[in-house]
Amino acid sequence: MQVSFSRALDDGRAHYSLGRVKAVGQWRAKRAADPEADWQAVLGALVREAEEYGADALVEVNFAVEEVPGGVDGVPLSRLVAAGAAVRFAAAA
């Protein structure tokens, strides 16, 4: 599946939106977080969510970090959230 962080696909294909999709990672102790592993996991979850809607690609993908400063038992928690627009390729004319 193609993933783009902008509104356009890298190959310039025309597409139409199916809607926004979102995926969230697991809560982890802020200090114990592995950013690369979390990024890969949440992006994979976002792709699977888009595939469930029959998407061919994702555009406007962005990431955010949610935090619980007080956390559990005083341990700060964080998780990665990914969102984007699931799109289908437009039919050739």
Phi, psi and omega in degrees: 000136177284139178231128180231140178269357176248185179283341184256154173276151183303324181271002176076009181298144175287146181207165175228152187277138172263339181138174181276143174233156183216146176220143180238145177274180180280147172292135179221155172300132186306319181285336184270357184294140174251097187306317182294314180295319179295318179299313180297317182295315183287326176294319177299319178294322179294318178298314179299320178298315179296320179298327178297335179264006179079023181286149175263338184201169174237136175233165180055038180287133177217160182236149175217157177249126174259139182228150171239095186305315180285332177057210179251126182055035177082002179267117179298138180244153175212158174210155180264139178237134177240144177216156178187177178259123175280130182229157172247150177289139177287144179291144179291143181276000000 
